[in-house]
Amino acid sequence: MVYNTPVSKIPEKLGTFNNLMLLIFNNCSLTYFPTIGDLEKLWCLDLSNNRLSHLDEIPGVQFLYLQDNLFNYIPMTKKGDKLQFLIMGDNPLKTIAPILVYKNLEGIYFQNTMLTSIPPGIDKLQKLLEIDLSNNKLSHLPTNILNLPHLKHVNISHNLLSPNNIESIRKEFKKSHPTLELDI
C-alpha cells in the first residue's frame, strides 16, 4: 500500500509478484502503471487519485478503484465475472456501456464524470445494489433501471433532470422498490 506519495513510476517487475492480493497506489503521481494481468490472486486494485488514463491487462479483481484519474473509457478486466464494485467517479468518461459485460456488479460509482446517458441494457446487471450517477449531465433514465430487483440505493442528484422527470422517477421507484434510498 502506497498513499500520498509522489511516486511517478512503478517498475515492470510488479507484474511478477504472483501472491499479491491487495494493491493500492492512492494519491500518488502515477501517469503510467505496468501490466499486472498475471496477478491471479489480486482481488482489490486501488489506483485512485492519480493521473492515469490507460491500463493494460487488469486481472480478475473484485474491487476496482480508479476514481479521480483521467480515464475516458472503462478498462476491461481479464475475468469480468469476478468484478463486483467499480468506482470511477471524477474521470472524463465518454460512455459507461462496457459495464454491461460485468454481470456480477453490485455497485457502480460514476459521480462527476460528465455522463449524458445510461446504457439501455442496464437491467442486465441484475445484482446491482448501489448506483451513484450524481453530478453528471443526465436528462433522463432508461425505464428498465426499474427492473433491477436488488437495488438499495440510487444517487442521481445534480443532473439535468426536469422537475417532471424527477417526480416520475420518484413515483416509479416508490412502486417498484419501496425501500430504496433515492437521492435525486
MDTraj code that builds the backbone (N, CA, C; nanometers):
import mdtraj as md
import numpy as np

residues = "MET VAL TYR ASN THR PRO VAL SER LYS ILE PRO GLU LYS LEU GLY THR PHE ASN ASN LEU MET LEU LEU ILE PHE ASN ASN CYS SER LEU THR TYR PHE PRO THR ILE GLY ASP LEU GLU LYS LEU TRP CYS LEU ASP LEU SER ASN ASN ARG LEU SER HIS LEU ASP GLU ILE PRO GLY VAL GLN PHE LEU TYR LEU GLN ASP ASN LEU PHE ASN TYR ILE PRO MET THR LYS LYS GLY ASP LYS LEU GLN PHE LEU ILE MET GLY ASP ASN PRO LEU LYS THR ILE ALA PRO ILE LEU VAL TYR LYS ASN LEU GLU GLY ILE TYR PHE GLN ASN THR MET LEU THR SER ILE PRO PRO GLY ILE ASP LYS LEU GLN LYS LEU LEU GLU ILE ASP LEU SER ASN ASN LYS LEU SER HIS LEU PRO THR ASN ILE LEU ASN LEU PRO HIS LEU LYS HIS VAL ASN ILE SER HIS ASN LEU LEU SER PRO ASN ASN ILE GLU SER ILE ARG LYS GLU PHE LYS LYS SER HIS PRO THR LEU GLU LEU ASP ILE".split()
xyz = np.array([
    [0.0834, -0.1180, 0.0000],
    [0.0000, 0.0000, 0.0000],
    [0.0877, 0.1240, 0.0000],
    [0.0586, 0.2110, -0.0925],
    [0.1308, 0.3367, -0.1019],
    [0.0267, 0.4479, -0.1092],
    [0.0324, 0.5413, -0.0146],
    [-0.0612, 0.6533, -0.0074],
    [0.0154, 0.7852, -0.0063],
    [-0.0422, 0.8857, -0.0703],
    [0.0066, 1.0232, -0.0591],
    [0.1568, 1.0365, -0.0798],
    [0.2056, 0.9729, -0.1833],
    [0.3480, 0.9737, -0.2128],
    [0.3666, 1.0159, -0.3586],
    [0.4604, 1.1007, -0.3875],
    [0.4787, 1.1446, -0.5263],
    [0.5501, 1.0405, -0.6132],
    [0.5076, 0.9171, -0.6042],
    [0.5635, 0.8108, -0.6883],
    [0.5129, 0.8344, -0.8301],
    [0.6025, 0.8351, -0.9245],
    [0.5588, 0.8577, -1.0617],
    [0.5854, 0.7381, -1.1525],
    [0.6672, 0.6445, -1.1084],
    [0.6970, 0.5278, -1.1919],
    [0.7005, 0.4023, -1.1050],
    [0.6345, 0.2982, -1.1523],
    [0.6314, 0.1681, -1.0866],
    [0.7096, 0.0713, -1.1749],
    [0.8016, -0.0064, -1.1185],
    [0.8789, -0.0999, -1.2017],
    [0.7908, -0.2089, -1.2633],
    [0.8247, -0.2493, -1.3843],
    [0.7532, -0.3562, -1.4543],
    [0.7530, -0.4853, -1.3729],
    [0.8503, -0.5017, -1.2874],
    [0.8635, -0.6224, -1.2058],
    [0.7405, -0.6450, -1.1157],
    [0.6639, -0.5405, -1.0903],
    [0.5440, -0.5540, -1.0071],
    [0.4530, -0.6649, -1.0588],
    [0.4450, -0.6806, -1.1888],
    [0.3601, -0.7815, -1.2502],
    [0.4049, -0.9242, -1.2266],
    [0.5181, -0.9438, -1.1599],
    [0.5678, -1.0794, -1.1326],
    [0.5438, -1.1225, -0.9883],
    [0.4884, -1.0347, -0.9057],
    [0.4621, -1.0678, -0.7653],
    [0.3285, -1.1421, -0.7560],
    [0.3319, -1.2697, -0.7881],
    [0.2114, -1.3501, -0.8060],
    [0.1258, -1.3686, -0.6822],
    [0.1777, -1.3440, -0.5638],
    [0.0993, -1.3641, -0.4421],
    [0.0297, -1.2380, -0.3923],
    [0.0428, -1.1278, -0.4656],
    [-0.0252, -1.0042, -0.4253],
    [-0.1760, -1.0239, -0.4279],
    [-0.2424, -0.9816, -0.3220],
    [-0.3880, -0.9901, -0.3157],
    [-0.4514, -0.8511, -0.3133],
    [-0.3776, -0.7546, -0.2623],
    [-0.4254, -0.6185, -0.2476],
    [-0.3172, -0.5251, -0.3005],
    [-0.3552, -0.4327, -0.3871],
    [-0.2576, -0.3413, -0.4456],
    [-0.3169, -0.2011, -0.4447],
    [-0.2520, -0.1122, -0.3691],
    [-0.3017, 0.0240, -0.3539],
    [-0.1902, 0.1235, -0.3811],
    [-0.2147, 0.2127, -0.4773],
    [-0.1309, 0.3293, -0.5029],
    [-0.2284, 0.4462, -0.5110],
    [-0.2630, 0.5015, -0.3964],
    [-0.3661, 0.6035, -0.3864],
    [-0.3017, 0.7391, -0.3612],
    [-0.3426, 0.8362, -0.4409],
    [-0.2954, 0.9731, -0.4285],
    [-0.1442, 0.9825, -0.4486],
    [-0.0997, 0.9235, -0.5564],
    [0.0402, 0.9330, -0.5968],
    [0.0431, 1.0227, -0.7206],
    [0.1428, 1.0147, -0.7983],
    [0.1508, 1.0971, -0.9195],
    [0.1640, 1.0100, -1.0436],
    [0.0997, 0.8957, -1.0417],
    [0.1159, 0.7983, -1.1498],
    [0.0510, 0.8453, -1.2797],
    [0.1267, 0.8354, -1.3880],
    [0.0726, 0.8579, -1.5216],
    [0.0795, 0.7290, -1.6038],
    [0.1510, 0.6295, -1.5511],
    [0.1663, 0.5001, -1.6166],
    [0.1657, 0.3927, -1.5083],
    [0.1047, 0.2788, -1.5416],
    [0.1051, 0.1658, -1.4495],
    [0.1411, 0.0409, -1.5292],
    [0.2324, -0.0422, -1.4776],
    [0.2779, -0.1596, -1.5541],
    [0.1680, -0.2649, -1.5701],
    [0.1881, -0.3542, -1.6625],
    [0.0961, -0.4651, -1.6852],
    [0.0993, -0.5593, -1.5651],
    [-0.0187, -0.5896, -1.5118],
    [-0.0276, -0.6784, -1.3947],
    [-0.1283, -0.7903, -1.4182],
    [-0.1594, -0.8180, -1.5437],
    [-0.2625, -0.9153, -1.5792],
    [-0.2408, -1.0554, -1.5271],
    [-0.1190, -1.0907, -1.4914],
    [-0.0918, -1.2264, -1.4432],
    [-0.1054, -1.2418, -1.2915],
    [-0.1443, -1.1375, -1.2226],
    [-0.1586, -1.1451, -1.0768],
    [-0.2949, -1.2072, -1.0429],
    [-0.3013, -1.3390, -1.0552],
    [-0.4268, -1.4138, -1.0408],
    [-0.4904, -1.4027, -0.9021],
    [-0.4127, -1.3776, -0.7987],
    [-0.4660, -1.3721, -0.6620],
    [-0.5147, -1.2333, -0.6224],
    [-0.4892, -1.1340, -0.7051],
    [-0.5270, -0.9968, -0.6736],
    [-0.6788, -0.9845, -0.6721],
    [-0.7341, -0.9341, -0.5622],
    [-0.8795, -0.9165, -0.5528],
    [-0.9183, -0.7698, -0.5412],
    [-0.8213, -0.6825, -0.5084],
    [-0.8520, -0.5403, -0.4964],
    [-0.7389, -0.4583, -0.5577],
    [-0.7754, -0.3694, -0.6502],
    [-0.6809, -0.2781, -0.7118],
    [-0.7332, -0.1364, -0.6926],
    [-0.6544, -0.0551, -0.6212],
    [-0.6921, 0.0836, -0.5947],
    [-0.5835, 0.1752, -0.6501],
    [-0.6165, 0.2432, -0.7581],
    [-0.5257, 0.3386, -0.8206],
    [-0.5904, 0.4775, -0.8231],
    [-0.6666, 0.5074, -0.7211],
    [-0.7400, 0.6335, -0.7131],
    [-0.6475, 0.7528, -0.6962],
    [-0.6958, 0.8668, -0.7409],
    [-0.6285, 0.9945, -0.7193],
    [-0.4884, 0.9983, -0.7795],
    [-0.4812, 0.9628, -0.9060],
    [-0.3566, 0.9695, -0.9804],
    [-0.3825, 1.0468, -1.1087],
    [-0.2999, 1.0267, -1.2085],
    [-0.3177, 1.0915, -1.3386],
    [-0.3160, 0.9874, -1.4500],
    [-0.3754, 0.8720, -1.4212],
    [-0.3767, 0.7619, -1.5179],
    [-0.4870, 0.7816, -1.6206],
    [-0.4575, 0.7439, -1.7449],
    [-0.5600, 0.7485, -1.8493],
    [-0.5701, 0.6158, -1.9237],
    [-0.4810, 0.5214, -1.8906],
    [-0.4775, 0.3940, -1.9625],
    [-0.4238, 0.2844, -1.8707],
    [-0.4843, 0.1666, -1.8807],
    [-0.4355, 0.0475, -1.8097],
    [-0.4404, -0.0705, -1.9040],
    [-0.3352, -0.1517, -1.9011],
    [-0.3323, -0.2754, -1.9784],
    [-0.3530, -0.3933, -1.8856],
    [-0.4267, -0.4913, -1.9316],
    [-0.4413, -0.6204, -1.8639],
    [-0.4605, -0.6112, -1.7127],
    [-0.5815, -0.5853, -1.6738],
    [-0.6167, -0.5862, -1.5322],
    [-0.6614, -0.7281, -1.4983],
    [-0.6083, -0.7858, -1.3905],
    [-0.6514, -0.9210, -1.3554],
    [-0.7979, -0.9218, -1.3099],
    [-0.8507, -1.0373, -1.2878],
    [-0.9894, -1.0516, -1.2446],
    [-1.0078, -1.0130, -1.0990],
    [-1.0198, -0.8846, -1.0719],
    [-1.0352, -0.8345, -0.9356],
    [-1.1836, -0.8235, -0.8995],
    [-1.2120, -0.8186, -0.7699],
    [-1.3485, -0.7960, -0.7223],
    [-1.3770, -0.6475, -0.7055],
    [-1.2751, -0.5723, -0.6629],
    [-1.2885, -0.4296, -0.6363],
    [-1.1890, -0.3535, -0.7234],
    [-1.2402, -0.2584, -0.8017],
    [-1.1550, -0.1778, -0.8877],
    [-1.1843, -0.0306, -0.8602],
    [-1.0882, 0.0358, -0.7969],
    [-1.0991, 0.1764, -0.7600],
    [-1.0113, 0.2587, -0.8536],
    [-1.0740, 0.3373, -0.9382],
    [-0.9996, 0.4203, -1.0329],
    [-1.0471, 0.5652, -1.0300],
    [-1.1146, 0.6060, -0.9245],
    [-1.1690, 0.7421, -0.9228],
    [-1.0591, 0.8472, -0.9215],
    [-1.0974, 0.9621, -0.9710],
    [-1.0106, 1.0798, -0.9772],
    [-0.8820, 1.0519, -1.0550],
    [-0.9021, 1.0145, -1.1806],
    [-0.7935, 0.9951, -1.2759],
    [-0.8321, 1.0644, -1.4059],
    [-0.7793, 1.0190, -1.5169],
    [-0.8056, 1.0809, -1.6470],
    [-0.8622, 0.9816, -1.7486],
    [-0.9313, 0.8781, -1.7009],
    [-0.9869, 0.7766, -1.7916],
    [-1.1058, 0.8323, -1.8684],
    [-1.1058, 0.8108, -2.0009],
    [-1.2251, 0.8438, -2.0790],
    [-1.2936, 0.7161, -2.1274],
    [-1.2515, 0.6026, -2.0738],
    [-1.3117, 0.4731, -2.1048],
    [-1.3035, 0.3860, -1.9792],
    [-1.3762, 0.2752, -1.9799],
    [-1.3726, 0.1809, -1.8688],
    [-1.2760, 0.0689, -1.9042],
    [-1.1654, 0.0566, -1.8303],
    [-1.0706, -0.0514, -1.8594],
    [-1.1352, -0.1882, -1.8361],
    [-1.0944, -0.2853, -1.9136],
    [-1.1510, -0.4194, -1.9025],
    [-1.0619, -0.5070, -1.8142],
    [-1.1268, -0.5945, -1.7384],
    [-1.0530, -0.6894, -1.6555],
    [-1.0520, -0.8249, -1.7257],
    [-0.9559, -0.9081, -1.6893],
    [-0.9424, -1.0396, -1.7526],
    [-1.0618, -1.1298, -1.7269],
    [-1.1084, -1.1323, -1.6044],
    [-1.2219, -1.2172, -1.5673],
    [-1.3347, -1.1278, -1.5185],
    [-1.4137, -1.0812, -1.6125],
    [-1.5197, -0.9870, -1.5817],
    [-1.6235, -1.0379, -1.4847],
    [-1.6385, -1.1703, -1.4741],
    [-1.7392, -1.2254, -1.3844],
    [-1.7011, -1.2070, -1.2369],
    [-1.5759, -1.1716, -1.2093],
    [-1.5327, -1.1502, -1.0711],
    [-1.5623, -1.0096, -1.0194],
    [-1.5667, -0.9108, -1.1080],
    [-1.5798, -0.7719, -1.0658],
    [-1.7149, -0.7464, -0.9998],
    [-1.7102, -0.6948, -0.8766],
    [-1.8319, -0.6647, -0.8019],
    [-1.8524, -0.5148, -0.7811],
    [-1.7445, -0.4396, -0.7643],
    [-1.7553, -0.2965, -0.7391],
    [-1.6603, -0.2209, -0.8307],
    [-1.7156, -0.1256, -0.9053],
    [-1.6391, -0.0437, -0.9978],
    [-1.6580, 0.1022, -0.9587],
    [-1.5503, 0.1641, -0.9140],
    [-1.5534, 0.3004, -0.8635],
    [-1.4706, 0.3865, -0.9579],
    [-1.5378, 0.4708, -1.0369],
    [-1.4681, 0.5505, -1.1382],
    [-1.5147, 0.6955, -1.1409],
    [-1.5639, 0.7475, -1.0309],
    [-1.6042, 0.8874, -1.0268],
    [-1.4880, 0.9803, -1.0572],
    [-1.5202, 1.1010, -1.0971],
    [-1.4205, 1.2040, -1.1259],
    [-1.3215, 1.1634, -1.2348],
    [-1.3745, 1.1074, -1.3417],
    [-1.2983, 1.0763, -1.4626],
    [-1.3776, 1.1336, -1.5809],
    [-1.3130, 1.1737, -1.6877],
    [-1.3860, 1.2281, -1.8036],
    [-1.4383, 1.1171, -1.8958],
    [-1.5229, 1.0306, -1.8437],
    [-1.5738, 0.9164, -1.9196],
    [-1.6625, 0.9612, -2.0353],
    [-1.6496, 0.8923, -2.1463],
    [-1.7347, 0.9203, -2.2617],
    [-1.8613, 0.8345, -2.2577],
    [-1.8475, 0.7109, -2.2105],
    [-1.9603, 0.6188, -2.2018],
    [-1.9321, 0.5162, -2.0920],
    [-2.0390, 0.4588, -2.0388],
    [-2.0215, 0.3503, -1.9422],
    [-2.0797, 0.2197, -1.9963],
    [-2.1111, 0.2153, -2.1262],
    [-2.1684, 0.0956, -2.1874],
    [-2.0878, -0.0320, -2.1607],
    [-1.9544, -0.0275, -2.1558],
    [-1.8787, -0.1512, -2.1313],
    [-1.9095, -0.2194, -1.9970],
    [-1.9749, -0.1505, -1.9045],
    [-2.0051, -0.2168, -1.7761],
    [-2.0998, -0.3342, -1.7947],
    [-2.1709, -0.3382, -1.9064],
    [-2.2701, -0.4428, -1.9272],
    [-2.2094, -0.5825, -1.9362],
    [-2.0783, -0.5918, -1.9569],
    [-2.0133, -0.7233, -1.9592],
    [-1.9867, -0.7753, -1.8177],
    [-1.9958, -0.6886, -1.7197],
    [-1.9674, -0.7256, -1.5799],
    [-2.0972, -0.7659, -1.5103],
    [-2.1415, -0.8860, -1.5345],
    [-2.2733, -0.9337, -1.4883],
    [-2.2873, -0.9439, -1.3373],
    [-2.1767, -0.9483, -1.2638],
    [-2.1847, -0.9639, -1.1183],
    [-2.1606, -0.8344, -1.0419],
    [-2.1680, -0.7215, -1.1108],
    [-2.1511, -0.5937, -1.0419],
    [-2.2588, -0.5739, -0.9364],
    [-2.2156, -0.5295, -0.8194],
    [-2.3080, -0.4952, -0.7114],
    [-2.3119, -0.3453, -0.6869],
    [-2.2056, -0.2766, -0.7251],
    [-2.2007, -0.1329, -0.7065],
    [-2.1257, -0.0660, -0.8194],
    [-2.1863, 0.0412, -0.8732],
    [-2.1189, 0.1222, -0.9745],
    [-2.1238, 0.2671, -0.9277],
    [-2.0102, 0.3334, -0.9395],
    [-1.9953, 0.4687, -0.8877],
    [-1.9316, 0.5545, -0.9964],
    [-2.0139, 0.6370, -1.0601],
    [-1.9707, 0.7201, -1.1716],
    [-2.0109, 0.8657, -1.1478],
    [-1.9895, 0.9145, -1.0280],
    [-2.0242, 1.0526, -0.9987],
    [-1.9233, 1.1476, -1.0622],
    [-1.9760, 1.2611, -1.1088],
    [-1.8925, 1.3674, -1.1652],
    [-1.8055, 1.3180, -1.2821],
    [-1.8702, 1.2543, -1.3789],
    [-1.7973, 1.2021, -1.4949],
    [-1.8456, 1.2621, -1.6279],
    [-1.9387, 1.3543, -1.6228],
    [-1.9925, 1.4211, -1.7420],
    [-2.0795, 1.3293, -1.8279],
    [-2.1312, 1.2220, -1.7719],
    [-2.2162, 1.1298, -1.8480],
    [-2.3455, 1.1979, -1.8910],
    [-2.3865, 1.1670, -2.0130],
    [-2.5128, 1.2203, -2.0649],
    [-2.6185, 1.1116, -2.0799],
    [-2.5770, 0.9841, -2.0680],
    [-2.6743, 0.8754, -2.0828],
    [-2.6285, 0.7510, -2.0082],
    [-2.7245, 0.6658, -1.9817],
    [-2.7038, 0.5360, -1.9183],
    [-2.7300, 0.4316, -2.0264],
    [-2.6503, 0.3245, -2.0328],
    [-2.6761, 0.2256, -2.1380],
    [-2.8155, 0.1634, -2.1222],
    [-2.8880, 0.1495, -2.2324],
    [-3.0236, 0.0944, -2.2246],
    [-3.0284, -0.0469, -2.1675],
    [-2.9206, -0.1211, -2.1741],
    [-2.9192, -0.2571, -2.1211],
    [-2.8806, -0.2659, -1.9748],
    [-2.8923, -0.1559, -1.9014],
    [-2.8520, -0.1525, -1.7600],
    [-2.9199, -0.2630, -1.6794],
    [-3.0376, -0.3057, -1.7210],
    [-3.1100, -0.4089, -1.6459],
    [-3.0469, -0.5471, -1.6583],
    [-2.9430, -0.5614, -1.7400],
    [-2.8688, -0.6880, -1.7464],
    [-2.7834, -0.7093, -1.6223],
    [-2.7604, -0.6024, -1.5474],
    [-2.6772, -0.6094, -1.4265],
    [-2.7674, -0.6387, -1.3066],
    [-2.8220, -0.7579, -1.3042],
    [-2.9252, -0.7964, -1.2081],
    [-2.8806, -0.8002, -1.0622],
    [-2.7516, -0.7938, -1.0358],
    [-2.7036, -0.7996, -0.8971],
    [-2.6759, -0.6614, -0.8380],
    [-2.7004, -0.5556, -0.9144],
    [-2.6709, -0.4211, -0.8655],
    [-2.7483, -0.3889, -0.7384],
    [-2.6748, -0.3395, -0.6399],
    [-2.7323, -0.2941, -0.5139],
    [-2.7279, -0.1422, -0.5042],
    [-2.6220, -0.0840, -0.5615],
    [-2.5994, 0.0588, -0.5454],
    [-2.5496, 0.1208, -0.6757],
    [-2.6070, 0.2372, -0.7081],
    [-2.5691, 0.3123, -0.8280],
    [-2.5499, 0.4579, -0.7872],
    [-2.4336, 0.5135, -0.8189],
    [-2.4111, 0.6562, -0.7957],
    [-2.3774, 0.7218, -0.9288],
    [-2.4708, 0.8019, -0.9773],
    [-2.4555, 0.8753, -1.1025],
    [-2.4719, 1.0246, -1.0781],
    [-2.4419, 1.0682, -0.9583],
    [-2.4608, 1.2081, -0.9216],
    [-2.3620, 1.2990, -0.9944],
    [-2.4018, 1.4250, -1.0058],
    [-2.3159, 1.5281, -1.0655],
    [-2.2721, 1.4945, -1.2074],
    [-2.3694, 1.4614, -1.2893],
    [-2.3444, 1.4348, -1.4296],
    [-2.4346, 1.5225, -1.5142],
    [-2.4566, 1.4849, -1.6381],
    [-2.5405, 1.5616, -1.7289],
    [-2.6557, 1.4762, -1.7826],
    [-2.7098, 1.3917, -1.6966],
    [-2.8199, 1.3040, -1.7356],
    [-2.9495, 1.3841, -1.7429],
    [-3.0230, 1.3680, -1.8522],
    [-3.1528, 1.4348, -1.8651],
    [-3.2677, 1.3350, -1.8565],
    [-3.2357, 1.2050, -1.8577],
    [-3.3373, 1.1014, -1.8395],
    [-3.2687, 0.9715, -1.7966],
    [-3.3488, 0.8793, -1.7460],
    [-3.3015, 0.7453, -1.7097],
    [-3.3781, 0.6439, -1.7931],
    [-3.3136, 0.5375, -1.8363],
    [-3.3888, 0.4334, -1.9072],
    [-3.4860, 0.3671, -1.8086],
    [-3.6069, 0.3400, -1.8543],
    [-3.7077, 0.2831, -1.7644],
    [-3.6706, 0.1434, -1.7155],
    [-3.5865, 0.0732, -1.7904],
    [-3.5510, -0.0627, -1.7479],
    [-3.4618, -0.0645, -1.6234],
    [-3.4198, 0.0508, -1.5762],
    [-3.3462, 0.0561, -1.4491],
    [-3.4367, 0.0069, -1.3353],
    [-3.5668, 0.0183, -1.3571],
    [-3.6645, -0.0295, -1.2583],
    [-3.6671, -0.1814, -1.2500],
    [-3.6066, -0.2490, -1.3473],
    [-3.6036, -0.3961, -1.3491],
    [-3.4873, -0.4548, -1.2711],
    [-3.4145, -0.3719, -1.1989],
    [-3.3029, -0.4198, -1.1163],
    [-3.3591, -0.4527, -0.9785],
    [-3.3775, -0.5807, -0.9489],
    [-3.4549, -0.6209, -0.8317],
    [-3.3890, -0.5966, -0.6959],
    [-3.2583, -0.5832, -0.6913],
    [-3.1895, -0.5765, -0.5614],
    [-3.1427, -0.4374, -0.5228],
    [-3.1800, -0.3359, -0.5995],
    [-3.1332, -0.2003, -0.5710],
    [-3.1708, -0.1566, -0.4302],
    [-3.0709, -0.1003, -0.3605],
    [-3.0915, -0.0468, -0.2249],
    [-3.0702, 0.1039, -0.2219],
    [-2.9811, 0.1533, -0.3105],
    [-2.9503, 0.2961, -0.3097],
    [-2.9188, 0.3435, -0.4521],
    [-2.9825, 0.4530, -0.4918],
    [-2.9571, 0.5152, -0.6211],
    [-2.9383, 0.6651, -0.5973],
    [-2.8263, 0.7174, -0.6454],
    [-2.7998, 0.8600, -0.6338],
    [-2.7910, 0.9185, -0.7742],
    [-2.8905, 0.9991, -0.8085],
    [-2.8919, 1.0671, -0.9383],
    [-2.9058, 1.2182, -0.9171],
    [-2.8619, 1.2647, -0.8020],
    [-2.8711, 1.4074, -0.7709],
    [-2.7765, 1.4883, -0.8585],
    [-2.8107, 1.6147, -0.8762],
    [-2.7278, 1.7103, -0.9501],
    [-2.7027, 1.6658, -1.0938],
    [-2.8126, 1.6405, -1.1637],
    [-2.8098, 1.6105, -1.3056],
    [-2.9002, 1.7106, -1.3766],
    [-2.9332, 1.6861, -1.5004],
    [-3.0168, 1.7774, -1.5785],
    [-3.1601, 1.7266, -1.5917],
    [-3.2068, 1.6553, -1.4920],
    [-3.3426, 1.6001, -1.4946],
    [-3.4436, 1.7119, -1.4702],
    [-3.5503, 1.7115, -1.5486],
    [-3.6548, 1.8128, -1.5327],
    [-3.7362, 1.7820, -1.4066],
    [-3.8044, 1.8805, -1.3512],
    [-3.8896, 1.8545, -1.2341],
    [-3.9938, 1.7456, -1.2600],
    [-4.0518, 1.7430, -1.3808],
    [-4.1491, 1.6388, -1.4144],
    [-4.0827, 1.5012, -1.4172],
    [-3.9636, 1.4960, -1.4748],
    [-3.8894, 1.3704, -1.4813],
    [-3.8535, 1.3228, -1.3409],
    [-3.8113, 1.4128, -1.2551],
    [-3.7765, 1.3781, -1.1167],
    [-3.8975, 1.3192, -1.0448],
    [-4.0114, 1.3829, -1.0606],
    [-4.1325, 1.3338, -0.9941],
    [-4.1729, 1.1966, -1.0471],
    [-4.1609, 1.1771, -1.1775],
    [-4.1922, 1.0481, -1.2388],
    [-4.0976, 0.9388, -1.1879],
    [-3.9698, 0.9692, -1.1832],
    [-3.8707, 0.8727, -1.1331],
    [-3.9021, 0.8358, -0.9888],
    [-3.9308, 0.9365, -0.9082],
    [-3.9628, 0.9128, -0.7667],
    [-4.0836, 0.8196, -0.7521],
    [-4.1878, 0.8461, -0.8287],
    [-4.3097, 0.7629, -0.8219],
    [-4.2834, 0.6201, -0.8662],
    [-4.2120, 0.6062, -0.9772],
    [-4.1858, 0.4721, -1.0305],
    [-4.0988, 0.3897, -0.9359],
    [-3.9966, 0.4517, -0.8794],
    [-3.9127, 0.3787, -0.7842],
    [-3.9909, 0.3440, -0.6570],
    [-4.0789, 0.4316, -0.6165],
    [-4.1577, 0.4042, -0.4956],
    [-4.2468, 0.2812, -0.5163],
    [-4.2991, 0.2667, -0.6377],
    [-4.3814, 0.1491, -0.6713],
    [-4.2975, 0.0222, -0.6799],
    [-4.1870, 0.0306, -0.7538],
    [-4.1071, -0.0894, -0.7819],
    [-4.0089, -0.1272, -0.6709],
    [-3.9621, -0.0288, -0.5955],
    [-3.8601, -0.0501, -0.4904],
    [-3.8972, 0.0344, -0.3672],
    [-3.9984, -0.0048, -0.2940],
    [-4.0469, 0.0805, -0.1840],
    [-3.9438, 0.1114, -0.0746],
    [-3.8434, 0.0292, -0.0577],
    [-3.7447, 0.0550, 0.0475],
    [-3.6159, 0.1194, -0.0062],
    [-3.6144, 0.1513, -0.1336],
    [-3.4972, 0.2095, -0.1974],
    [-3.4665, 0.3477, -0.1399],
    [-3.3373, 0.3730, -0.1139],
    [-3.2924, 0.5074, -0.0778],
    [-3.2579, 0.5788, -0.2084],
    [-3.3344, 0.6812, -0.2396],
    [-3.3193, 0.7527, -0.3657],
    [-3.2754, 0.8950, -0.3394],
    [-3.1585, 0.9313, -0.3896],
    [-3.1104, 1.0697, -0.3819],
    [-3.1296, 1.1305, -0.5192],
    [-3.2122, 1.2334, -0.5226],
    [-3.2475, 1.2910, -0.6512],
    [-3.2481, 1.4427, -0.6454],
])
top = md.Topology()
chain = top.add_chain()
for i, resn in enumerate(residues, 1):
    res = top.add_residue(resn, chain, resSeq=i)
    for name in ("N", "CA", "C"):
        top.add_atom(name, md.element.get_by_symbol(name[0]), res)
traj = md.Trajectory(xyz[None], top)
